[in-house]
Amino acid sequence: MSLLCAVLRRMAHLHVFQMEILALGPGTNMAAFVTCSHVWLVLQPQLLFQLPLLLQSQLLYQFLSLVQEPNLALASLHDWTSPPAQASDLTPELVPYSAPDLASGIPLDLIPSLALYSDSCLRPCSALVIVGPLHVVGDVVTVKPIVVNDRYINPELGKYHARLRTLSRSCQDIKEKFGATTDGIYYLTTANGVMYQSFCDMTTAGGGWTLVASVHENNIHGKCTLGDRWSSQQGSDPKRPDGEGTWANTITFGSAEGATSDDYKNPGYYDILAEDVSVWHVPNGAQLQNWTSDSILRYHTETKFLSNSGGNLYYLFKKYPVRFGIGECSKDTGPTSPVVYDTGDKHSTKTLYGPSVRDQFEPGFITFRVFNEEKAAMAICSGIKPIRCHTEHYCIGGGGHFPEKAPQCGDFTGFDSDSYGSNTGKRASKELTEAAVLIFYR
């Protein structure tokens, strides 16, 4: 058995693979697999002398970017007289090259040592270039294919790989670069290489909307208790004027698919640079595939207002903190933008709120960072622009303190007043109170 095959077999035995095989695709004549923090390439012998050119190829660079640009490692095989006895023995023999430096190629003095073993080592292992995970049986390295006749044996794996091929910074990027037109879950990545999943709305007003957050009221009676992540989970406290500070920090939680059943915030909230927002009010617990049809209210902006506030809500709320006591009603309100309705209209928006407060706002807008008469701060007034000061009855999210005697603290502040969901007096409708607020960027 060749030395390289023995090394591979020993490495498999040591369980140093993070992934068994990461193939570059059918017909590429090479395969890659990960050991510890390194990517290894196995080439057919005829490609050996093309290695410097290969390392500069766009295909390989895209592949390394896909696995978050780990180090590329090349082994000088003539230094290995026997397979490594333990995983730590692999490290001294590796020459690492970071992915951004691939354009400079590799030292040519490595090529002869690799070429020297092309007949005795690489050729017997040339089967490794076939797409598929390795299976070691005794002294024989075999391949179990994952693609046969251009079809995935496991269709779900095929779907996963297809989603990875569109990996981008936002849903807008996916739409523009890959022509995606289907609503659903996609893979995204931040500027720092953090991968995550989110829902992309690829149809509304031209599509390209990325779900970045949802505000879900888990207990309207709780009043700043556990689960009120967008206000305070530790009660109303003037010593914690920012509450959880969620509107202006990088803490993430929840899942895209569960965004109507719990609070949700992904890295796109602070990473994506956008111009506009879209907001959906979707009944609690609604299934992802029904979000559009089940929504009681959907609208988006077209004013590019985020461009003047840093490009997303993270930077907007850095500029306009959701903090008790730092501003006054009407005087210190943050940005306001008119909206375009996708579901509902100005009249239906108005009727979602209590009848005795409907003269305190103008529908057809979205407003950020407002204060009430007691200087309590709220983050978003969805679908409206306040013209008076009882904002706790029609705005959501908040800082950490609501001083008024009547309990108002919470993600949905004073929506219930003293009668849950009755849509009488100051009380919001049950339909609105029991719907999650989904926030998108584009």
C-alpha positions in Angstrom: 0.0 0.0 0.0 1.4 3.5 -0.9 2.6 5.9 1.7 -0.1 8.5 1.1 -2.8 5.8 1.3 -1.3 4.7 4.6 -1.2 8.3 5.9 -4.9 8.8 4.9 -5.9 5.6 6.5 -4.0 6.5 9.7 -5.6 9.9 9.8 -9.1 8.4 9.4 -8.3 6.1 12.3 -7.2 9.1 14.4 -10.6 10.8 13.7 -8.9 14.0 12.7 -11.4 14.6 9.9 -13.8 17.4 10.5 -15.5 16.4 7.2 -14.8 13.2 5.4 -14.7 14.7 1.9 -15.5 18.1 0.5 -15.6 17.6 -3.2 -15.1 20.4 -5.7 -17.6 18.8 -8.0 -17.9 16.0 -10.6 -15.2 16.0 -13.3 -12.8 18.4 -11.6 -10.2 15.6 -11.2 -9.5 16.5 -7.6 -11.1 16.3 -4.2 -10.5 18.0 -0.9 -11.0 17.0 2.7 -10.5 18.8 6.0 -8.2 17.7 8.8 -8.1 19.8 11.9 -8.0 23.4 10.6 -6.5 22.5 7.2 -7.9 21.7 3.8 -6.1 18.8 1.9 -6.2 18.3 -1.8 -5.8 15.0 -3.5 -4.9 15.3 -7.2 -4.6 12.9 -10.1 -0.9 12.6 -11.1 -1.3 14.4 -14.4 -2.4 17.5 -12.5 0.6 17.5 -10.2 2.7 19.9 -12.2 -0.2 22.3 -12.6 -0.4 22.7 -8.9 0.7 26.4 -8.7 -1.8 27.3 -11.4 -4.5 25.2 -9.7 -4.0 27.1 -6.4 -4.7 30.3 -8.2 -7.9 29.1 -9.8 -11.1 30.8 -9.1 -12.8 27.5 -8.5 -10.5 26.6 -5.7 -10.7 30.1 -4.2 -14.5 29.9 -4.2 -14.4 26.5 -2.5 -12.1 27.8 0.2 -14.4 30.8 0.7 -17.3 28.4 1.1 -15.6 26.6 4.0 -14.8 30.0 5.6 -11.2 30.2 4.2 -9.3 27.8 6.3 -5.6 27.3 5.8 -4.4 25.3 2.8 -1.8 22.8 3.8 0.7 21.0 1.5 2.7 18.1 2.8 6.3 17.5 1.8 5.9 13.7 1.5 9.6 12.8 1.4 9.7 13.9 5.1 7.3 11.1 6.0 8.9 7.8 6.4 5.8 6.2 8.0 2.2 7.2 8.7 1.9 9.6 11.7 1.2 7.8 15.0 -1.1 10.5 16.4 -2.9 13.6 15.2 -0.4 16.0 16.7 2.4 14.5 14.5 0.7 15.9 11.4 1.4 19.5 12.3 5.2 19.8 11.9 5.1 18.4 8.4 2.5 20.9 7.0 3.3 24.1 5.2 0.2 26.4 5.6 -1.0 29.0 3.1 -4.0 31.2 3.9 -6.6 31.5 1.3 -6.2 35.2 0.6 -2.6 34.5 -0.4 -3.3 31.9 -3.0 -2.6 34.3 -5.9 1.1 34.1 -5.0 1.2 30.3 -5.6 3.4 28.0 -3.7 7.2 27.5 -3.4 8.4 25.5 -6.4 10.7 23.5 -4.2 7.7 21.6 -2.9 6.7 20.4 -6.4 9.6 17.9 -6.9 9.0 16.2 -3.6 5.4 15.8 -4.4 6.2 14.7 -8.0 8.7 12.2 -6.7 5.9 10.2 -5.2 3.4 10.6 -8.1 3.9 7.0 -9.3 4.3 5.2 -6.0 1.8 7.1 -4.0 -0.7 9.4 -5.7 -1.5 7.1 -8.6 -2.8 4.2 -6.4 -5.0 6.8 -4.6 -6.3 8.5 -7.7 -9.7 7.1 -7.0 -9.9 9.8 -4.3 -10.7 12.3 -7.0 -14.2 10.8 -7.3 -16.9 12.7 -5.4 -17.7 10.9 -2.2 -16.7 10.3 1.4 -13.9 7.9 2.2 -14.4 4.5 3.6 -11.4 2.6 4.9 -11.7 -1.2 5.0 -8.6 -3.0 6.1 -5.8 -1.7 3.9 -8.1 -0.7 1.1 -9.4 2.9 0.6 -12.7 2.8 -1.3 -15.1 5.5 -2.3 -18.8 5.7 -1.7 -20.2 8.1 -4.3 -22.8 10.8 -3.4 -23.5 11.7 -7.1 -24.5 9.1 -9.7 -25.4 10.1 -13.2 -25.4 13.7 -12.1 -28.0 13.0 -9.5 -27.6 13.0 -5.7 -28.1 9.6 -4.0 -29.4 11.6 -1.0 -31.8 14.3 -2.4 -31.6 16.3 0.8 -27.8 16.6 0.5 -28.4 17.9 -3.0 -30.7 20.6 -1.7 -28.1 21.5 1.0 -25.4 21.9 -1.6 -27.7 23.9 -3.9 -28.4 26.3 -1.1 -24.7 26.7 -0.3 -24.0 27.6 -4.0 -25.9 30.8 -3.5 -24.1 31.8 -0.2 -24.2 35.6 -0.1 -24.3 38.5 2.3 -28.0 39.2 1.8 -31.1 38.0 -0.1 -30.8 41.0 -2.4 -27.3 39.7 -3.4 -28.7 36.2 -4.0 -31.4 37.6 -6.2 -29.1 39.8 -8.2 -26.2 37.3 -8.6 -28.1 34.0 -8.9 -31.5 35.1 -10.1 -33.4 33.5 -7.2 -37.2 34.0 -7.4 -38.5 31.6 -4.7 -39.4 32.6 -1.2 -37.8 30.5 1.5 -34.8 29.7 3.7 -31.4 30.6 2.3 -27.8 30.5 3.7 -26.1 33.8 4.3 -22.7 34.9 5.6 -21.5 38.0 7.4 -18.4 40.1 6.5 -16.5 38.0 9.1 -17.5 34.7 7.7 -20.3 33.7 10.1 -22.8 31.5 8.3 -26.5 31.6 9.2 -29.9 30.9 7.7 -32.7 33.3 7.2 -35.9 33.7 5.3 -35.8 35.5 1.9 -38.8 37.2 0.5 -38.0 37.1 -3.2 -41.4 38.3 -4.5 -42.7 41.4 -2.7 -42.0 44.6 -4.6 -39.2 43.1 -6.6 -38.0 40.8 -3.9 -34.6 40.6 -2.3 -35.9 41.2 1.3 -33.9 39.6 4.1 -35.6 38.7 7.4 -33.4 40.0 10.2 -35.6 40.0 13.3 -39.0 39.3 14.8 -40.7 40.7 17.9 -43.0 38.2 19.5 -44.9 38.8 22.6 -44.8 35.6 24.6 -46.8 36.9 27.6 -48.7 40.2 27.4 -49.4 39.9 31.1 -45.7 39.4 32.0 -44.6 43.1 31.9 -40.8 42.9 31.3 -40.3 39.3 32.3 -38.6 36.3 30.8 -39.0 36.4 27.0 -39.2 40.2 26.7 -35.9 40.4 24.8 -36.8 43.5 22.9 -37.4 45.5 26.2 -36.4 44.1 29.5 -36.4 40.6 31.1 -35.6 41.9 34.5 -38.6 44.2 35.2 -39.0 47.9 35.0 -35.9 49.4 36.5 -34.6 53.0 36.2 -31.2 51.7 37.0 -31.4 49.7 33.7 -32.6 52.4 31.4 -31.6 50.5 28.2 -33.2 47.2 29.4 -31.7 44.4 27.4 -30.3 46.8 24.8 -31.2 44.4 22.0 -32.0 47.1 19.5 -28.4 48.2 19.5 -26.2 45.2 20.3 -25.0 42.1 18.4 -26.6 39.4 20.5 -28.6 37.0 18.3 -31.3 34.4 19.2 -34.0 32.2 17.8 -34.4 30.7 14.4 -35.8 31.9 11.1 -38.4 29.2 10.8 -39.6 29.8 14.4 -39.8 33.6 14.0 -43.6 33.6 14.6 -43.3 31.5 17.7 -40.5 33.3 19.5 -38.3 36.3 19.3 -35.7 36.2 16.5 -32.6 38.1 15.6 -29.8 37.0 13.2 -26.4 38.5 12.4 -27.9 40.2 9.3 -29.5 42.7 11.7 -26.2 44.4 12.3 -24.1 43.1 9.4 -26.3 43.8 6.3 -26.1 47.4 4.9 -29.5 48.2 3.5 -31.7 51.1 2.4 -35.3 50.1 3.3 -37.3 47.9 5.6 -40.3 45.7 5.1 -42.6 44.8 8.1 -45.0 41.9 8.3 -47.5 41.2 11.2 -48.0 37.5 11.1 -50.2 35.5 13.5 -48.3 33.7 16.2 -47.3 30.2 15.3 -48.0 30.6 11.6 -46.0 28.1 9.4 -43.3 29.6 7.3 -44.9 28.6 4.0 -48.1 30.5 5.1 -46.6 33.7 6.3 -47.5 35.8 3.2 -51.1 34.6 3.0 -51.7 34.7 6.8 -50.3 38.2 7.4 -52.7 40.7 8.8 -50.5 43.6 7.7 -47.5 43.9 5.4 -45.8 47.0 4.1 -42.4 48.3 3.0 -40.5 51.6 2.6 -39.1 53.0 -0.6 -37.4 56.2 0.7 -34.0 54.6 1.4 -34.1 56.2 4.9 -31.6 53.7 6.3 -28.9 55.2 4.2 -29.0 58.3 6.5 -28.7 56.2 9.7 -25.8 53.9 9.0 -27.5 51.3 6.8 -29.4 49.2 9.3 -31.4 49.3 12.5 -28.3 48.4 14.6 -26.7 51.7 13.6 -30.0 53.6 13.6 -30.5 52.7 17.3 -26.9 53.5 18.1 -27.8 57.0 16.9 -31.2 57.1 18.5 -30.9 54.9 21.7 -34.0 53.2 23.1 -33.3 54.4 26.6 -35.5 55.7 29.3 -35.2 59.4 30.3 -33.0 60.8 27.5 -35.7 62.5 25.4 -39.2 63.9 25.4 -42.4 63.1 23.5 -42.6 64.7 20.0 -39.3 66.6 20.5 -36.8 63.7 20.2 -38.4 61.2 17.8 -36.2 59.3 15.5 -36.7 58.8 11.7 -40.1 58.5 10.1 -40.8 57.1 6.7 -44.0 56.7 4.6 -44.8 53.1 3.7 -46.2 51.3 0.7 -48.8 48.6 1.7 -48.6 45.0 0.5 -51.3 43.7 2.7 -53.8 46.0 4.3 -54.1 49.8 4.0 -54.3 53.0 6.2 -57.8 52.2 7.4 -57.1 48.6 8.4 -53.9 49.7 10.1 -55.9 52.2 12.2 -58.5 49.7 13.3 -55.9 47.4 14.7 -55.3 49.9 17.6 -57.7 51.0 20.3 -60.5 53.4 19.3 -59.6 56.0 21.9 -56.0 56.4 20.7 -56.7 56.4 16.9 -56.6 60.2 16.9 -53.1 60.2 18.3 -51.3 58.9 15.2 -51.4 59.1 11.4 -51.4 55.7 9.6 -49.2 55.0 6.5 -45.8 55.5 8.2 -43.2 53.7 10.2 -41.5 55.6 13.1 -38.4 54.8 15.1 -37.5 55.7 18.7 -40.3 57.6 20.4 -41.0 58.7 24.0 -44.2 58.9 26.0 -45.2 61.5 28.5 -43.1 59.8 31.2 -40.0 59.7 29.0 -40.2 55.9 28.5 -38.6 55.0 25.2 -40.1 52.7 22.5 -38.4 51.4 19.4 -40.9 51.1 16.6 -44.3 52.4 15.8 -45.5 50.0 13.1 -47.5 51.4 10.3 -48.1 54.8 12.0 -46.6 58.2 12.9 -47.4 59.4 16.4 -48.8 63.0 16.8 -49.4 62.7 20.5 -47.7 61.2 23.5 -49.5 58.0 24.6 -47.1 56.0 22.5 -47.1 53.0 24.8 -50.5 52.0 23.4 -49.4 51.8 19.7 -45.6 51.3 19.7 -43.5 48.2 20.5 -40.1 47.4 22.0 -38.6 49.6 24.7 -36.0 50.6 27.1 -35.8 49.2 30.7 -38.1 51.5 32.6 -41.8 52.5 32.2 -42.5 54.7 35.3 -46.3 55.1 34.9 -48.2 53.3 37.6 -50.3 51.2 35.2 -48.0 48.4 34.0 -46.7 49.1 30.5 -43.3 47.5 30.4 -42.8 44.7 27.8 -42.2 44.0 24.1 -45.8 45.1 23.3 -45.8 47.8 26.1 -49.3 48.9 26.9 -51.3 47.2 24.1 -53.6 45.4 26.6 -54.2 48.3 29.1 -56.6 46.6 31.5 -58.5 44.3 29.0 -56.6 41.9 26.8 -57.3 42.1 23.1 -60.7 43.7 23.4 -60.0 46.5 20.9 -61.9 48.9 23.1 -60.7 52.2 24.7 -56.9 52.2 24.5 -56.7 48.5 24.0 -55.3 47.0 20.8 -57.1 44.3 18.9 -56.4 40.6 19.8 -55.5 40.1 16.1 -52.6 42.6 16.5 -51.5 41.5 20.0 -51.3 37.9 18.9 -49.1 38.5 15.8 -45.3 38.6 15.6 -43.7 41.6 13.9 -41.2 40.4 11.3 -38.6 42.9 10.1 -36.8 42.7 6.7 -34.0 44.6 5.1 -33.3 45.4 1.4 
